């Protein structure tokens, strides 16, 4: 059996929170960080962009760090 990520429980909890509060930028930013640590950079990009779109402050700093380790995917339309 594949070892479950040590970040999986955090990710699952935040994903559940988003079902109740889909427009809360704090959950999106927290998910971006959890996915980053889990090395799921595509998901990290998606949630960081959403947090930025929803007005979360200082997302650009996180995106700069993400750019250092991952190529920025095209924005989802």
Phi, psi and omega per residue, in radians:
X1 nan 2.393 -3.122
X2 -1.203 2.399 3.129
X3 -1.186 2.272 3.136
X4 -1.324 2.445 3.117
X5 -1.000 2.472 3.089
X6 -1.222 -0.192 3.109
X7 -1.697 -0.089 -3.025
X8 -1.034 -0.765 -3.114
X9 -1.099 -0.698 3.101
X10 -1.119 -0.813 3.139
X11 -1.052 -0.802 -3.130
X12 -1.097 -0.703 3.118
X13 -1.135 -0.731 3.122
X14 -1.191 -0.657 3.091
X15 -1.109 -0.666 3.079
X16 -1.130 -0.722 3.125
X17 -1.076 -0.658 3.130
X18 -1.135 -0.463 3.101
X19 -1.157 -0.536 3.111
X20 -1.544 -0.629 -3.081
X21 -2.226 1.197 -3.013
X22 -1.148 -0.344 -3.109
X23 -1.888 0.376 3.106
X24 -1.588 1.919 -3.064
X25 -1.131 -0.404 3.134
X26 -1.113 -0.698 3.126
X27 -1.197 -0.691 3.117
X28 -1.119 -0.737 -3.134
X29 -1.173 -0.734 3.101
X30 -1.082 -0.702 3.089
X31 -1.136 -0.683 3.093
X32 -0.997 -0.784 3.125
X33 -1.150 -0.737 3.127
X34 -1.134 -0.758 3.102
X35 -1.148 -0.630 3.068
X36 -1.029 -0.857 3.130
X37 -1.107 -0.538 3.117
X38 -1.443 -0.046 3.130
X39 1.162 0.437 3.002
X40 -1.702 1.392 -2.982
X41 -1.209 -0.559 3.111
X42 -1.064 -0.798 3.116
X43 -1.180 -0.634 3.105
X44 -1.076 -0.776 3.091
X45 -1.039 -0.816 -3.081
X46 -1.032 -0.832 -3.086
X47 -1.309 -0.572 3.079
X48 -1.145 -0.757 3.100
X49 -1.075 -0.723 3.141
X50 -1.140 -0.731 3.098
X51 -1.057 -0.733 3.121
X52 -1.114 -0.783 3.128
X53 -1.046 -0.600 -3.117
X54 -1.513 0.054 3.019
X55 1.632 0.260 3.111
X56 -1.178 2.336 -3.077
X57 -1.299 2.657 2.994
X58 1.109 0.393 3.108
X59 -1.150 -0.531 -3.106
X60 -1.035 -0.615 3.090
X61 -1.085 -0.745 3.109
X62 -1.155 -0.737 3.137
X63 -1.083 -0.629 3.102
X64 -1.094 -0.728 3.091
X65 -1.142 -0.738 3.129
X66 -1.084 -0.666 3.113
X67 -1.091 -0.469 -3.141
X68 -1.225 -0.426 -3.061
X69 -2.040 -0.173 -3.037
X70 -2.604 2.423 3.044
X71 -1.250 2.350 -3.111
X72 -1.200 2.110 3.105
X73 -1.317 2.790 3.067
X74 -1.039 2.545 3.103
X75 -1.106 2.445 3.118
X76 -1.358 2.422 -3.087
X77 -1.838 nan nan
